Amino acid sequence: MVKTKVHHDLSYTQNRELSWLKFNQRVLDEAFDVSVPLYERLKFVSIFESNLDEFFMIRVGSLTDLTLLKGNRVDNKSGLTPAEQLKKIFKAVAPLYKQRDQVFTEITEQFRKEDIYHLGMKDLSGSERKFVEQYFDTYIMPVLSPQIVDFHHPFPHLSNKSLHIIVTIKKEDTTSFGIIPVPQSLPKVLFLPGENVRYILMEKIIFEYTNKILDMFEVTDKTIIAVTRNADISPEDEVFADDDDYRHHMKKILKKRRRLAPVRLEVQNEASHELLEYLRDRLNIEKEQIFKSKAPLCMSYVFSLADKFPLEKVRKLSYPAFEAQPSSAVNKRESMLTQVRKHDVILHYPYEQMESFLRMIKEAAYDETVISIKITIYRLANNSKLVEYLTEAADNNKDVTVLMELRARFDEQNNIDWAERLEEAGCNVIYGFEGFKVHSKICLITHWDNNKVQYVTQIGTGNYNEKSAKLYTDVSLITANEEIGNDAANFFKNMAISNLDGQYDRLLVAPTSLKPGIVALIDEEIAKTKRGEEGQIIMKMNSLTDREIITKLSEASCAGVTIKLIIRGICCLVPQIKDKTENITVVSIVGRFLEHSRIYCFGKNSDTQIYISSADIMTRNTEKRVEIACPIIDDNVKKRIIDILEVQLHDNVKARVLQADAQYVKRSGSEYTAVDSQSYFMEEALKATKAKEVEVELEEEQKAITEESPLRRALDKLRGIFSKQ
């Protein structure tokens, strides 16, 4: 059957890639923000750079491959062909480099006021220059592999994002070119002796001594470069994910593509026109793909700089120290499994510890009533307590099943290693489906209770990664709800038999029921407004690109539904367009922690329906991955999640609001009491911990006091006050 081609309304949507670049602009804005501690501002510059690297490797790489196809299709949010998208991307990226250079220079100058010096060779004192030259002769020169390019020495493969010094050299009347790779084995930074923190980047040292390295030649021109290459395409990438024959396109691409072809050339320092043209020819790229930079081309060194800072500088130049707090909803002195059987628990990372969940897994590993533990894993920390507890459970003859996704981008090898370790420990390790990544975050503990099989289910918005749980905002639900437990058991059974079409009572599971479920929930809010009731939708996610749901949200807006979206990254929907999206507001929060939770809220007051999910509203997630959205049933947990959303919607410090012209602006803080949602949640977590400590102290005091004493009655009264807080 031939499907009729759908013609989409492009008047209220924007291109995914250009929207992502605006997100990275918001990351760079944090580097410009003088209220952010100085060292954290430098980190944001580094994050901006690494984000852009991945964008070129994956997104620009994918679009470059798509230009190889005949009869280019167009993007269903902007009407642009892949070639047109690339042209707009290159044009939009160029000014970002200038902004990055500007803020890097400003930050570097301000560091000097703190006696921390990022140096060039010309900044060195005589003794420092001597020290650097000795270091070069002893440690750098012996490991260099310079090469000239001529008839007998062809132009080499320049590996992805590796630094190289490219030189124009002359001998007698012959001009040629030379290449000096910056060895990966060398440290990124050389710290100079002395009381202050003074350092120089390794590539600057090598750049300085090119004449010494190529002493047979006269060096007439030189520059530092980095080539970004196309990374492998994943079939789950959503370039044309909503086309029926998408996979057919991907197969054709894989046959035609030039693997790891260059997609960007970065150049530091000035270089002659001749040298740049030579590189263009050798790398087969266009002028628009060359980006000049004054800032370092690799800034991964930034995160280790603080190791050299005096302690007082670390405190002054970094965010105030914050440790995730114990959840106030959890009693440390009572078994987690016992508590969850009484009431649902929601954990809010990174404000609350992941420890409560890990403690539950450890308890399950040793609990005689526990039969099995089943879990999906997408990303893990390098040192994972979770794996340790799962292997302990297997040692204790529990049935441990781990559904490991081996195609988690850039974590593939790490996950293969963990899978091998889990198998060796006796765990049953299964894998995902061809063409469908398993991105869901679900754990099921099965146990006997009163001669009946019972379940404890955990479902979260983020990975089981103890490191990212301290950096990413996520929510994690732990529940003994029977219906959710039955659905979870069916989910793992379906995964084991490769059934993507399983039926569930409460869970929404992609690729089958998640998108239809969300569409149905939006339709319910539309129906309410048509009955004269008040319809409301609040959704928090990382990205919104799914064309079908964008269209449905526009329909809801036109029906009068109030829609509030909290979207950190890509948003292909443009709000506030008359008769299209005028009832939709979009805010983005970029701050100390990476906003990562996905929460979908439909309705108001008593009929509110809330789901937490592993899925962003992207076609790759709703149609090409295994994702889960779980309903929140417990009223106390509902109230807490609504409170979280309301605080974020009132953020006027870190939030930017998306305008009808597709630009983001900060709210005017002068009109409101300043609300920094992330700071608010940190303060609330600390207050809750303090209140819990006081409550525990009062309980211990009560044990030693007779029930009739006046002091006991006073303590009871105090306890009542603190419990209300």
N, C-alpha and C positions, 0 to 999 in steps of 0.2 A: 504494500500500500504506500502510495506516495503522499507525504505530508505537505500541506500547504505552508509555504514560507511565511513566518510571522513577521509583520512589520511593526517594530517597536517605536513607541513615542520617545524621542531623544531630548525632549524639551526640559526634562527635569532629571536627567542623568548625566554622569560624567565618566570619562575614561578611567579605568582602574589604575593604570600605571601613573598617570598624572596625579591622581588622588594620593597614591602612595608617596610620591615625591613631596607632596604637601605635608604628609605625616612626618617625613624625615626632616622637613623644614622646621616642624614643631620641636623635634628633637634638638636641632641646632639652636632654636630659640632659647632652650634651657641653658646653653653655653653662653648666650648673650645676657642672661638674666643675672644682674648683679646681686640679687638676694640669695642666689644659690652659692654655697661655699666654693671658693676658687678651685680647689682640686676636683670637686664634683663637676664644675664647668668644663674642665679639661677632659674629664671622662666622657662627658656628653659629646665633645668633639670627636673623640675616638669611636664612640658608639655610632655617631652619624656616619663616620667613614666606613666602619664595618658593615653597617646597614646598606650603604651604597654599593659596596663590593658585592654583597650577596644579590642585590637587585640587578646588577649588571650580569652577574654569572647566570642567574636563573631567569629573570623576567626578560631582560634584553636579549639574552641568549635564545630563549624560546621564540621571541618575536623574530629574531634574525633567521632562525630556521624556517619559520612560517613564510618568510619572504621567498623561499626557494620553491614554494608551491605555485602552480599555475592557477589562475582564477582566484586570486586572494579573496577570502571572506572578510566581512567587516565586523568590528566589535559592536555588540548589540546594546552598548551603553553610550557610544559616541559616534558610531557610523564610520570609524576610521579603519583603514586597512592596516596590516602590520607595518608596512613601509611608512605610512603616514604617522602611525604611533611612534615609531622610532625617531622620525624627524622631530616630532614635538618633544619627545623625551630628551634628546640631545640639546635642544634649545632651552628646555627648562632646567637642565642640570648645570649648564655653564655658569649662571649667576650664583648657584649654590656654592661652587668652588670659591668664588670671590668672597662670599660671606664667610665661608669656613676659614679662608686665609686671614680675613680681617679679625675674626674673633680669636683665632689662634695667636696672632700677633699681640692682641690686647692682653690675653691671659698670660702669655709669656712675659710681657713687660711687668705685669702685676706680680708675677712670681718673683721677679728680681727684687721687689720691695720686701719680700720675705726671705731674702738670701738663698733663693733657689734659682739656679741659672741654667737655662737651656742655651748652649753655646754653639757658635760657629768657630771655625779655625781662626778667624781674624780676632776673635774675642779672647784668645788664650794669652796668658802671660808668657814670658820667656821660659820659665821653668816648666810651665804646663805644656808648652809646645814640645819641649825636649822630652817630657814624660810620654806624650802622645806618640812622638816619632819612635821612641824606644819600644813602645808597645806595638806599634805598627811593624817594626822590623822583626820583633820577637814572636808575636802571636798572629798577626794578620797576613803579612807577606807570604809566610810558608804555606798557607792554606788557600791562597788565591789561585784561580784557574783562568787567567786572561786568554783571550783568543782574538786573532785578527781574522777579518773576513776577506778572503780573496778566492782565486780560482781553486786553490788546493784546500781551502778552509771555508766550507759553505756556512751560510747564516744559520746559527744554531736555533734549537727550540727554546724559547724563553718561557719558562714555567709560570703558571698562573700566580700572579701577585707577588712573585719574587722580585727583589730589587736588582737592577743592573746599572752599571755605569757604561754609557755608550759614548765612544770618543771618535772624533775624526783625527786621523793621524797622517803624517807626511814623512816620506823618506826620499831624499833627493827630489825628483820631480813627480813622484808618484803619491797620490792621495788615496787613502783607503779608510777602513773603519775597524774599530776594535770594540770588544765587549768584555767587561769585567763583572762577572756575577758576584753579588754580595753573599758570601757563604752563610747558609742557615746555621752552621755550627757555631758561628760567632755570636757573642751577646749582642742584643740590640743597642745597648747603651754602654759607654765607657764612663765611669765616674772618676773624677779627678781627685787627687789627694788634697786634703785641707779640711778646715772646719765647716765651711759652708757646703751646701749641696750644689756641685757644679758638674755638669755632664755634657757629653757630646755623642751624637748618634754615629753608629758604626759606618753608615754609608757616607757621611761627611768626611770621615778620616780617609776612607779609600778614595773618595773623590779628590781630596787634596793631593794625594800622592800618586796620581795617574802617571805623571812624568817619570816617577821612580819605578813604577810597575812596568811601563812600556818604554824603557830607557833607550831602546834602539831607534825610537821614532820621536818626531816633534808632534806634540799634542796641540792641535789648533782649535778644537771645539770639544766640549764634553757636556753631558747632562746625566741626571739620574732618572731612570724610567721604571715603570711597572706596567706589565701587560695583564689585562683581565681577560680571561678566556671563558667561553661558553661552557657551562657545566652541563652534565647529562640531563636531558629532559626526563621528567617523571610523567607517566601517562595521566597521573592525577592532576597535573597542573591545568588550570582552567583557562587556557588561552581560547579554545573553542569548545569548552566543556559542555555547552548547551546545544551543540550540533549533534544530530543523531549519528553521523558517521565520523565522530571525533576520533575514535580509536583507529579508524581506517586512515585518517589524516596523519596520525602519529606514526603509523607503520611506514607510510610513504616518506615521512620526514626522516625517520631513522635510516632509511636507505640512502637518502640524498644528502644528508647533513655532512658538513665538514667538522668532524669531531674536534671539540676543544678549539674551535676557531676563535681568534681574537675578536673581542667586542668593544674594547676600550684600550687606549694608550694614555697613561698619565705621565706627565713630564714635570720634573722639578728643576728649577733654575732655567735660565734662558738657553735656547738652542737655536742654531742657525736654521734658516729656511731649508738649506740643502740637507742638513742632518734629519730634519723632520720629514722631508720628502722621501729620503732614503728609507726611513722607518715605515712610512706609509706604504711604500711599495713592497717592502719585505713582509709586512704584516697584513697587507691587503685590506686596509681600512680607509675610511673617508676622513676628511679634515674635521668633520663634526664629531668624530669619535676620539679626537685628541683633546685632552683637558690639561691645562697648565696649572701648577700648584706651587705655592710658596711654602705651605705647610708640609710636614713629612708625608710621604706616600704610604707609610705603614706606621700606625700609631698604637700597635698592640703593647708597646713598652709602657704605656701610660699607667696601666693598672698595677705595675710592680714598682713604680717610682716611690710610693709611700714607704716602702721598706727602708729607704734611705733617709726619710724625713725624721727629724727629732720628734719625740712624742708630742710635745706641745704644738708643733706645726701640724701634725696629723689631726689633732683635736680642733685646731683653729680653722684649718682649710677643708675639713670634711664635714659631712652631715653629722649631727650629734649621734652618738652611739645609741642604737636601739636593738634590743633583743626581743624576739617573739615571746609573748607571754603565755602562760598556761591558760587554757580556756576556762572562763568563769562558770561555764555550764558543766564542767567536768569535775568530779570529786577524785582527787589524786589517791585517796585512801580506799577507794572502792573499785572493784573490777570494772573495766570498760564494758565488757560484754553484759554484765549485770545492769549497769546504768542504761545502756542503749535499749535493753528490753523494757525499761520503764518509760523512757522518753527519747525522742529523736535528738541528735546532737548535730549542730552545724559548726564547723571550724572555718575561721576567716583568716587565710594566710595573706601576708606574712606577719600580721598583727598577733595572731595566735599560733601556737606551736603545732607542728605536724606530729609532735611526740605522742599526742593522745591516740592518733590513728596507729602509729607504730607500736605503741604499747598494747593496743588491742590485738594486733597481729601476733605479737610475742606471746600474749596470753593464750591466744588460740592455738599456738604451736605446742603449748603444754597442757591445755585443757582436755581432760579425758572425755568430755562430752562432745568435743569437736570432731567431726568426721572429715571435713575437707575445707580447703581454701582455694578459691579460684580468682584469678586476677588478670586484667589486661595491662600490658606494659608498652609504653611508647618511648619514653626517655627516662633514664636513671642517672643518679649522681655517680661520680667515679668511685666513691666509697659509699656503698649503699647498705644501711641497716636493714632495709626492707628485704633485700636478697638474703642477708644473714638470717633473718627470722623465718623466711620461707624455707630455707635449707634446714633450719632447726626443726620446722614442722615436718618436713619430709623424713628427717632422721627419727622423728617420733611417730612414724608410720601414719601420718596424716596424708590424705590424698591431696597433693598440691598440683594444681594445673595452672600454667602460665601461658597466656596467649601473647607471644612476643612479636611485635611488629619490627621486622628487620629493615624496613625501608624508611625509617625516620630520618629525614634528610640531614646529612652531616653527622649523624649518630649511628650509621649503619654498622661500622666495625665494633663500636662499643656494645651495641645490642647483640651482635654475633657472639662476642666474648661472654656477655652475661648469660646468653642462652646456653652456651656450652657449660658454664659453671653450674647453672641450675640443673641441667640434665645429669651432670656428673654427681650432683647431690641427691638424685633420685626424684626430681620433680618431673612431671609430665609437661613437656614444652611443645606447644602447637604454634602454628603460624597463620598469617592472614590469608587473604584471597588474591588471586591474580587480578590485577586491575582495581582492587579496592584496599586501601590502607585501613587498618583497624586503629582508629584514633580515639576510641571511647576510653573512659577512665572509670572502671567498675571493679569492685572486689566483693566476693560473696563468701561468707563463712557459714557453713552448714553444721548444725549441731543437734544432739538429742536433747529434748526437754519434755519431761513427763511422758516418756515413751512415744514422743511425736517428733518428726523432723521439723526443725525451725531454722530460720535464716536471719542473719545479720548482714545487711547490704551497705556498702559504701559506694557513693557515686560522687565524682568531683568534676570540676571544670579545668583542672590542671594535672600535670603529670605527677607520678609518684617519685619525685626527684627532691631529695632533702635539701639540695643546694638552691634550686629555683624556688622552693617553698619559702625561702627567706628573702627572695627578690621579686617574686611575681605575686600580684593580688589574685587570689582564687578562693572559692568556697568549696567545702567538702561536707557532704551530708552522710551521716551514719544513722541507719534506721533499722528497726526490727519489724517494719510494716510487712504484713504477710503477702499482700498483693504485689508489692515491689519485689519482695524476696522470690516469689513464684516466677515473676517476669525475669528476674536476674538468672534464676536457675534455667529457665527456658532459653535465655540468651546464650549462656555458655554451652548448652546442649546443641543449639543451632550452629554456634561457631565451630564446634567439634565435628559436625557433619556437613560443614560448608553450605549451610542453608541461610541465605540472605533474606528470605521471604517469610521469616518467622512472624507469628502473630502475638501481640502483647496487649495486656489489659490496661496498664498504667504507663509504661515506658513508651517514648517515641524513639524509634530506632531507624537511623539512615542505613542504607539508601532507600528503604521501603516506606516507612511511616512518618519520619520526622518532618519532611517538608509538607506532606498533606496535612499532618497534624497542626503545624503552625498556621498554614493557610486556613484551616477550619477554625482555629482560635481567633484569627483576625476576622473571619466572617461572622463569628459570634458577636464581636464588638460592633461590626457594621450593622448587624441585625438590631442590636440594642438601640443604636442611634435612630434607626428607622422607626423604632417603637416609642421614640421620645425619651429614652433613657440616656444616661451619660456613658459613652464608651471611652475606654482609655487603654493605651498600650505603652508599656515601658520596656525597652529592650537594651541590654548591655552586651557588647561583643567587641571583638578585635577588628572585624572587617565585615562590610556589607557589599556583596557583589552579585548575589543571585537575582537574575533579572525577573523571574516569576514572582518572587516575594517583594521585590521593589515595586513592581506593578500593583501587587495586592495592597501594599502600604499606601500607595497613591490613591487607590480606590477607597481605602478606609478614610484617608484624609478628606477626600471629596465628600464622603458621607457624613463628615463632622466628627469623626473619632479624634480625640486628642492623642498625639503620638510623640513620645519623648525617647530619643535614641542617644545612648552613650556609646560612642564608637571611637576607640583609640586610634585606629589606623585608617584603612581604606574605607571610604564611603562613596559609592557610586550614585547614591541618591542625593539630589540637591534639594534642600528644604526651602520652604517659604516662597514657592512658585505659585502664583495665583491660579486657582482652579485645578491644581495638580498636587501640590504638597504644602499648601499654606498652613495646615494644622500640624505640621511636623517640625520639631526642633531637633538639632543634632549638636551634641557637645563632645569634645575630645579632651581627655585628661592625660597629660604627659608630665610625670614627676619623678620623685625619688625611686618609686617602685614601678615595675612594668604592669600596667593594667591588663589583666588576662582573663578575668572571670566572665562567663557567658550566662546571663540571667534573662529570662523572658517572662514578662509579667502582663497579664491580660485582665482587664476589669478593675473595679474599684470596690473598696469596703468589703462587705462580707462575701461577695461572690468572686473575689480575686483569685485567679489561677496563676500559679508561679511554677516555672520550670527552671532548673539549672542544667547546663549542658556542656558537653565537650566540643560542641560544634559552633563555629562561626557561620553566619548566613552567607556562605560562599558556595557556588555551584559544586566546587570540588568536595566540600564537606557534606552538602545535602544529597548529592547524587553519586559521588565517587569514593566515599569513605564509609566506614562503619562507625557511626556516632550514636550517642545516647543523650536524650533529654529526659530528666526525671522530675515528676511533680513533687512539690512541697506540700505535705498534708498537715503536718503539725502546726497549729496556730501560732505558737511562740516562735517557731523557726520562720514562719511566714512574716511575722511582724519584724523580726530582725532583718530579714532580707529587704523588706520594703524600706526600713530605716537606712540601710546601706545605700540603696538606690536614691533615696531622697537627699541624703547628704551629698552624694556625688552630683546630683542635679543642681544643687545650690552652691557648688564649688565656684568661687570667683577669683581664685588665686592661680590655680594651674589649669583650669578649664578654658578651652577656646570654643567659640560658637561658630558653626558653619553658616555662612550667609548665602543669600540667593545668587550671588555672583561666584559661588564656589570657593570663596576665600574664608579663612578662619580669622576671627578677631577675639581678643581677650575681653572678658566682661569688665566693666568699669567698677573697680573695687571701692571707689568712693561712694557709690550708691548703696552699698550693703555693708554689713559686718563682714569682715574678711573670713572666708571659709576655705581652708585648704583641706580637702577631704582626707588625704593621706595622713596629714598631721593630726587631724581630728581622730582618726581611727587609732593612731598610735597612742594618743593621750587617753582615749577611752579604754584601751587595752591595759594601760598602766594603772588607771583608776580602778578598773575591775579587779586587777590582781591585788591591789592594796586593800580594797574592800573585802576581798575573800580572805586575805591574811588576818584582818581584824576580826572577821566573823569566826575564823578558826580559833583565834586566841580567846574570844568570848566563850565559845563552846567548851574549851578546855578549862576555863575558869569556872564555868557552871558546874562541871563535874565535881568540883571540890566544895561546892556551896550547897547547903540544904535548900530544899524547895521553898521553905517558909521564910527564909531570911530576906530582909529588905534589900540586901545587895543583889540577891538572885533576881528579885523583881526588877531592879534597876538594869541589870544586865540583859534581862529579857526584853526590856523596853529598847535598849540600845541595839540589840540584835535586830529587832523589828525595823528600826530606822535604817540600818545598813542594808537589810534585805530589800527594802523599797528602792534604795539607790541603785 
